[in-house]
Amino acid sequence: MATSLATGSLIQYLTTTLACLILAFIRSWALTLVILSSVPFFILIQVFSQSAAAPRILRERLETTSTAALVDRALTAISTVKAFNAQDFELKQATRAFESLGVAVKRLLRVWGLLSASAQFVVMAMFVQGTWFASLLIREGKITFGDYTATFWACLVATSNCSSCIPQFIVIVKGKFIMAALMETMINGSPHSSSSTLPLYPPSSAAIRSTPFLGRKRIPRQSLRKITPIQCYGEFALHDVTFSYPSKPSTTVLSNVSLYLPANETTFIVGSSGSGKSTIAALLMKMYQPTFGTIMLDDQDMRYLDDSWLRGQIAGVSQGFGSVVVLDGKSIWENVAVGAYGRPGELREVKKEEVEEACRMAMVHEFVKDLPDGYDTKLGSSSETTSVALSGGQRQRLALARARIRDPTVLILGMFSFSFCCCCLLMTNT
């Protein structure tokens, strides 16, 4: 909104204001100066409002983000909340968060209200003194009533368009703060991971000279080249890993965890609900960086490994149905074959036999075979009569078929995914 609608409207209002001021000065420069004599006060109000609103906008944005994360976490794991009878606890936390958000919003609204009221008062006072001075000029015969009318309406349109700039300035200021937060995340990554931003090599003097500035920080034009090993064996080692999710940095999910996961073996991570099993899987797939500690893959620190190469070697199938993405309007064949994207080795066309073999392994071939169009059946909510929607279990099978097509060195399965995969292998063997 800040870079499209608000910016376009702001340019329109400013252009209209400038054109009306030129017309007003042509008809009567003296009357125009008297009418616009309160513009400096208007500018002072704008400057004061921007300086007063900036910290309140930042506070309101932080409170909104924290409250949204709290509510989303509770709703996503609502079954866990019910299992532990934590409804009252979550309700109290949400109530405190909404109260804090309400206080921040009220403080910001007071600033915008004071700004609008002050601006309207200055505009009205401007025309009161303008009307008095115009009557004096008309009695002295220096201007005509037509000059007064044209000048008055030109100044009125100019000031009204100038006042219309205030809401657009508000949107642009909010957009500026949001963009600053996005750039901060892009440059420094997670604010709670001090080790993830360490460079592999010091930048050269030429690179430093060619680096643009954003405020007080430098933005490198190109990321440093990372390590791309020749071969992946799939051996993981976690050394004193401590981790907290960025949305809730005060809660430690993992504390000084050390694990060894050998290559070419099936390793189970067993624990109660909330013990950090899914978090370890996310860290192994490099969806997050550990707050402290290191994660090694084949005796190489994962922070320094090339991300594209790493995602070609490691694949994961989550236990949540909602985490399986279905390409709406694409066929079943395309939805399965997309798993080959990022596969180790050279890119090649996925054959129909590979897709069918993967679907047989995932126990989805019989379901697809009974469809009118078979593997050409469209998935999702498309308007075609042959399109079908997948259930939760069928989505899980689709994810397993994609993993089989990709054939990664390391496959990380969630609890439900692993159980289902074991059943598939047993039935295939029999």
HUFEN-V260396 format. One record per residue. RES is the residue in one small letter. PHI is phi in whole degrees, -180 to 180 (NA if undefined). PSI is psi in degrees with one decimal (999 if undefined). BURIAL is 1 if it has 9 or more other C-alpha atoms within 8 Angstrom, else 0. Layout:
# HUFEN-V260396
res;phi;psi;burial
RES;PHI;PSI;BURIAL
RES;PHI;PSI;BURIAL
This chain:
# HUFEN-V260396
res;phi;psi;burial
m;NA;-40.0;0
a;-67;-34.3;1
t;-94;-3.3;0
s;-124;-79.6;0
l;-67;-48.5;0
a;-65;-41.4;1
t;-66;-42.4;1
g;-63;-43.8;0
s;-64;-39.0;1
l;-63;-42.5;1
i;-63;-40.6;0
q;-63;-47.1;0
y;-65;-41.9;1
l;-67;-37.4;1
t;-65;-43.4;0
t;-63;-40.8;1
t;-61;-44.9;1
l;-64;-42.5;1
a;-64;-41.7;0
c;-67;-37.4;1
l;-65;-39.0;1
i;-62;-44.0;0
l;-63;-41.3;1
a;-65;-42.4;1
f;-67;-30.9;1
i;-68;-40.7;0
r;-76;-43.1;1
s;-161;102.5;1
w;-71;-33.9;1
a;-67;-47.3;0
l;-64;-37.0;1
t;-64;-42.0;1
l;-64;-38.8;0
v;-68;-42.1;1
i;-64;-38.3;1
l;-93;12.2;1
s;-67;-19.8;0
s;-91;4.1;1
v;-59;-41.3;0
p;-56;-38.0;0
f;-65;-37.7;0
f;-62;-40.6;1
i;-67;-41.6;0
l;-61;-38.6;0
i;-63;-41.6;1
q;-63;-45.9;1
v;-63;-43.7;0
f;-64;-41.0;0
s;-66;-39.2;1
q;-65;-44.0;0
s;-67;-34.1;0
a;-80;-28.7;1
a;-85;-25.6;1
a;-57;-53.0;1
p;-66;-30.0;0
r;-73;-33.3;1
i;-65;-43.3;1
l;-62;-42.7;1
r;-65;-42.9;1
e;-64;-38.0;1
r;-67;-41.8;0
l;-65;-41.4;0
e;-66;-39.8;1
t;-63;-44.5;1
t;-63;-44.6;0
s;-64;-42.9;1
t;-66;-42.5;1
a;-63;-40.3;0
a;-65;-39.3;1
l;-64;-47.0;1
v;-67;-42.3;1
d;-63;-39.4;0
r;-65;-41.7;0
a;-69;-40.9;1
l;-71;-35.9;0
t;-65;-40.0;0
a;-107;43.5;0
i;-65;-31.8;0
s;-66;-37.5;0
t;-67;-38.9;0
v;-61;-43.1;1
k;-68;-38.8;1
a;-63;-34.4;0
f;-98;9.7;0
n;53;44.0;0
a;-102;22.1;1
q;-63;-45.2;0
d;-65;-39.0;0
f;-64;-46.0;0
e;-67;-35.9;1
l;-65;-41.4;0
k;-65;-42.8;0
q;-62;-44.4;0
a;-65;-38.7;1
t;-63;-45.0;0
r;-63;-39.5;0
a;-66;-42.4;1
f;-68;-35.7;1
e;-64;-44.2;0
s;-63;-39.9;1
l;-65;-39.8;1
g;-63;-39.0;0
v;-64;-43.8;0
a;-64;-40.8;1
v;-67;-40.7;1
k;-63;-40.5;0
r;-63;-40.1;1
l;-68;-39.3;1
l;-67;-32.1;0
r;-62;-40.4;0
v;-65;-48.0;1
w;-64;-37.0;1
g;-65;-43.6;0
l;-63;-37.7;0
l;-63;-48.4;1
s;-64;-41.9;0
a;-65;-43.7;0
s;-64;-40.7;1
a;-64;-43.0;1
q;-65;-38.5;0
f;-63;-43.1;0
v;-64;-39.8;1
v;-65;-45.3;1
m;-65;-42.6;0
a;-63;-33.6;0
m;-61;-41.6;1
f;-82;-23.3;1
v;-65;-49.1;0
q;-70;-30.8;1
g;-65;-40.9;1
t;-66;-40.2;0
w;-63;-44.1;0
f;-69;-34.7;1
a;-65;-40.5;1
s;-62;-35.1;0
l;-67;-43.4;0
l;-66;-36.8;1
i;-68;-40.1;1
r;-65;-33.7;0
e;-82;-7.2;0
g;78;18.2;0
k;-82;-27.9;0
i;-137;162.1;1
t;-98;170.4;0
f;-66;-32.0;0
g;-65;-40.4;0
d;-63;-41.5;1
y;-62;-45.3;1
t;-63;-45.7;0
a;-64;-44.0;1
t;-66;-42.1;1
f;-62;-48.9;1
w;-70;-32.9;0
a;-64;-43.6;1
c;-68;-35.6;1
l;-63;-46.5;0
v;-65;-39.0;1
a;-63;-45.6;1
t;-71;-36.0;1
s;-66;-39.6;0
n;-69;-34.0;1
c;-67;-37.6;1
s;-68;-32.6;0
s;-68;-15.4;1
c;-71;-21.6;1
i;-62;-50.2;0
p;-60;-35.3;0
q;-69;-36.8;1
f;-62;-37.2;1
i;-62;-46.3;0
v;-63;-41.2;1
i;-66;-39.3;1
v;-64;-43.5;1
k;-62;-42.7;1
g;-63;-35.2;1
k;-64;-43.4;1
f;-68;-38.7;1
i;-66;-41.2;0
m;-65;-37.7;0
a;-62;-39.7;0
a;-66;-39.6;0
l;-64;-44.0;0
m;-66;-35.6;0
e;-62;-41.7;1
t;-67;-40.2;1
m;-67;-35.3;0
i;-81;-47.9;0
n;-104;-6.2;0
g;70;-146.9;1
s;-70;131.4;1
p;-69;-11.4;0
h;-104;8.8;0
s;-120;98.5;1
s;-79;-19.3;1
s;-93;-12.2;0
s;-79;-13.5;1
t;-105;9.4;0
l;-71;128.3;0
p;-75;152.3;0
l;-74;-40.2;0
y;-135;150.1;0
p;-69;140.6;0
p;-70;151.3;0
s;-77;165.2;0
s;-65;-35.0;0
a;-65;-38.5;0
a;-66;-37.1;1
i;-66;-40.4;0
r;-68;-30.0;0
s;-91;6.0;0
t;-88;125.8;1
p;-75;167.1;0
f;-111;147.5;0
l;-130;98.8;0
g;68;-118.5;0
r;-106;6.7;0
k;-113;152.1;0
r;-97;143.5;0
i;-114;113.6;1
p;-67;138.5;0
r;-70;-36.1;0
q;-130;139.6;0
s;-74;150.2;0
l;-68;143.1;0
r;-70;134.2;0
k;-104;177.4;0
i;-80;136.0;0
t;-124;95.9;0
p;-64;156.9;0
i;-73;-36.8;0
q;-141;150.7;0
c;-119;126.3;0
y;-98;-26.5;0
g;92;29.5;1
e;-99;120.7;1
f;-108;148.5;1
a;-147;125.0;1
l;-105;127.6;1
h;-118;105.9;1
d;50;52.9;1
v;-85;125.4;1
t;-120;136.0;1
f;-146;139.6;1
s;-134;137.1;1
y;-67;140.5;1
p;-58;-29.3;0
s;-74;-19.3;0
k;-144;73.5;0
p;-67;-19.2;1
s;-77;-15.7;0
t;-102;119.3;0
t;-87;117.9;1
v;-84;-44.0;1
l;-121;139.3;1
s;-134;108.6;1
n;53;51.5;1
v;-88;130.2;1
s;-127;123.0;1
l;-137;153.0;0
y;-128;121.8;0
l;-117;102.6;0
p;-69;158.9;1
a;-80;157.3;0
n;60;28.6;0
e;-139;159.3;0
t;-98;118.3;0
t;-113;132.8;0
f;-102;137.6;0
i;-114;110.5;0
v;-113;138.9;0
g;-177;169.6;0
s;-73;169.9;0
s;-63;130.1;0
g;86;8.9;0
s;-83;-9.1;0
g;108;15.6;1
k;-64;-50.2;1
s;-66;-32.3;0
t;-65;-41.5;0
i;-62;-41.1;0
a;-62;-41.3;1
a;-65;-37.5;1
l;-68;-37.8;1
l;-66;-30.8;0
m;-87;3.6;1
k;60;34.6;0
m;-76;-23.8;0
y;-136;161.3;0
q;-104;139.6;1
p;-65;144.9;1
t;-65;-45.1;1
f;-138;158.9;1
g;91;178.0;1
t;-133;151.5;1
i;-119;123.2;1
m;-108;137.9;1
l;-122;112.9;1
d;55;46.7;1
d;63;21.8;0
q;-120;133.8;0
d;-65;124.9;1
m;-65;-20.3;1
r;-64;-28.8;0
y;-101;4.9;1
l;-89;147.1;1
d;-64;131.2;1
d;-66;-40.6;0
s;-65;-42.6;0
w;-65;-39.8;1
l;-66;-42.0;1
r;-73;-18.4;1
g;-78;-19.5;1
q;-99;-22.6;1
i;-122;132.0;1
a;-132;154.2;1
g;-139;145.5;1
v;-123;112.1;1
s;-77;160.4;1
q;-84;-9.1;1
g;-89;133.5;0
f;-65;-37.1;1
g;-68;-13.8;0
s;-83;-8.1;0
v;-88;117.4;1
v;-89;127.3;0
v;-107;128.2;0
l;-77;107.3;0
d;-67;132.1;1
g;85;-2.3;1
k;-100;156.7;1
s;-75;167.1;1
i;-62;-39.1;1
w;-60;-44.2;1
e;-68;-36.9;0
n;-67;-30.4;1
v;-84;-42.5;1
a;-66;-21.6;1
v;-65;-17.6;0
g;-65;-18.8;1
a;-76;-12.0;1
y;-65;127.2;0
g;85;9.4;1
r;-69;143.2;1
p;-60;145.1;0
g;97;-172.6;0
e;-75;150.7;0
l;-73;135.1;0
r;-148;163.2;0
e;-73;137.4;0
v;-81;126.6;0
k;-83;157.6;0
k;-65;-34.6;0
e;-64;-35.5;0
e;-65;-41.3;1
v;-66;-43.1;1
e;-65;-41.2;1
e;-63;-40.5;0
a;-66;-38.2;1
c;-70;-33.6;1
r;-65;-42.9;1
m;-62;-38.1;1
a;-86;4.1;1
m;60;39.6;1
v;-119;-3.4;1
h;-66;-42.7;1
e;-63;-38.3;0
f;-65;-43.1;0
v;-69;-36.9;1
k;-64;-30.3;0
d;-81;-7.9;0
l;-75;152.5;0
p;-59;-41.8;0
d;-102;5.9;0
g;61;-129.2;1
y;-74;-8.5;1
d;-91;2.9;0
t;-67;133.2;1
k;-79;144.0;1
l;-106;158.2;1
g;99;-156.7;1
s;-106;34.3;1
s;-69;163.2;1
s;-79;-7.9;0
e;-69;146.1;0
t;-70;-23.0;0
t;-88;-1.8;0
s;-75;146.9;1
v;-130;156.3;1
a;-110;137.7;0
l;-91;144.0;1
s;-81;178.8;0
g;-62;-45.3;0
g;-65;-37.5;0
q;-68;-35.0;1
r;-62;-39.7;1
q;-64;-41.2;1
r;-64;-38.6;1
l;-60;-41.8;1
a;-64;-38.7;1
l;-67;-37.5;1
a;-65;-40.1;1
r;-62;-42.7;1
a;-63;-37.5;1
r;-67;-39.0;0
i;-64;-40.1;1
r;-70;-37.1;1
d;53;61.7;0
p;-79;168.4;1
t;-69;-39.5;1
v;-123;128.5;0
l;-120;120.5;1
i;-106;121.6;1
l;-115;141.9;1
g;-75;178.0;1
m;-60;-52.4;0
f;-67;-39.2;0
s;-63;-42.1;1
f;-67;-42.3;1
s;-62;-44.0;0
f;-66;-39.2;0
c;-65;-38.7;1
c;-63;-40.7;0
c;-63;-40.4;0
c;-62;-44.8;1
l;-66;-40.7;1
l;-63;-44.8;0
m;-68;-34.4;0
t;-66;-41.0;0
n;-67;-36.9;0
t;-76;999;0
